[in-house]
Amino acid sequence: MSLRRAFLRDVSAVAGGAALVALPTFRVGADAAETVKVGFLTPRTGPLAGFGDGDPYVVELARKALAKGVSAGGKTYAVEILDRDTQSDPARSAQLAKELINGDGVDFVLTKSTPEVVNPVSDACEAAGVPCLSTIVPWEAWYYGRGAKPGAPSPFKRTYHFSFGVKNVLDTYVPIFHSIPSNKKIAVLYPNDADGNAIRRHLTPDLEKAGFTIVDPGGYEDGTSDFSAQIARFKAEKCELFNTFPIPPDFAAFWRQAAQQGYTKMVKIAQLAKTGLFPANVEALGSLGDKLSTAFDWHRDFPYRSTLTGISAHDLADGYERASGKQWESQLGASLALLDAGIDALRASGNPKSKAAIAKALSTLKTTVMTGKIDFTSGPVPNVSTMNLVGIQWIKGKEGSKHAFEPVITNNATDAHVPVGAKLQPYNG
């Protein structure tokens, strides 16, 4: 069975009839002899599906913007985007990357959203000598999680990553946690996975230095269904602040149990990552979703434009809502930013058919994309550029609103160009 037919079979099985599912391969521009093949791997199904839900729409925007190809080194190249659904599975992510490299002969790979997807794809590209650009994984989980050592030279020659790191999270969280009076005790619920372990290792010591007491019952396994022990610990310690980095199903289970067992009445700020990004996950919690806090790497009120398509943040959000009938979500901006930066690197390479030239262009890439500035020349470590975050609170939609909850910007400590929409409200207020 051909890869194309196999992919279509998989799509039919897991997402049959979805209005926005795009064909996995589409070539635009010059003739095939001058075609640059770009792989695009993200999770569209499985427990991480929220991260890739808007990707068919974003990829189609990119394809339209690339209708005349990409100019580099005085030549014009067609661009073929081969997009694949990793199904939130690390083994499938690695396998799809290898198939794109060995079977389809891609020149460049783009990937995003959580270490479970990004790290195995990056590893497969590094091993094969294929340039790869990724985003939406704490950079420590990507860099150190793949074997780099603090203070040592980077072991990576072809893989590059732009994303937030612990310092970006810290610089966002500390002003939020200080914004409402509390006993400064933070209950942390971190999973035993790449994200959770990186955050525990790097963030909690800095939160303690900032004057907070951390109550950590230890890592839990993804898919845990009973959080009674953790909740009892948080209640006994009277933790008025809460922070977690779970996959969406785990937070829903935890937060409902926390409400049933009385812990949510104690919480003044509930700050969550991953789950807090997606309107559907917040809406599914009903009244428990009101006033949850999170951090976005992109919001419809961002002042930046896409370097690839030229559209504004408002254009992207509004266009997606019209096309899909769904509420806009922050990963639209991250996905378009990845394509922005990837195409910027192809243009800067001078020869996008040379894998070495693409990798070199990535190493010095400076641009401002939909999510903000990217600069691979400024660290914090080789192969990494950081991105800013802004504080968000989910507020129940006003009467007549078409959305159950609206994400409102409450803190712009890391990017003063982003407008603040409202003051943070206490969760149990």
PyMOL commands that set and color helices and strands:
alter all, ss='L'
color gray80, all
select helices_A, chain A and resi 3-15+32-34+49-52+55-65+90-102+115-128+139-146+166-178+194-209+228-236+248-260+264-266+275-277+279-283+286-289+313-324+331-349+355-363
alter helices_A, ss='H'
color red, helices_A
select strands_A, chain A and resi 25-28+35-42+70-72+75-85+108-112+132-135+159-163+185-189+213-215+241-244+269-272+293-296+366-369+372-375+384-386+390-396+405-411
alter strands_A, ss='S'
color yellow, strands_A
deselect
rebuild
show_as cartoon
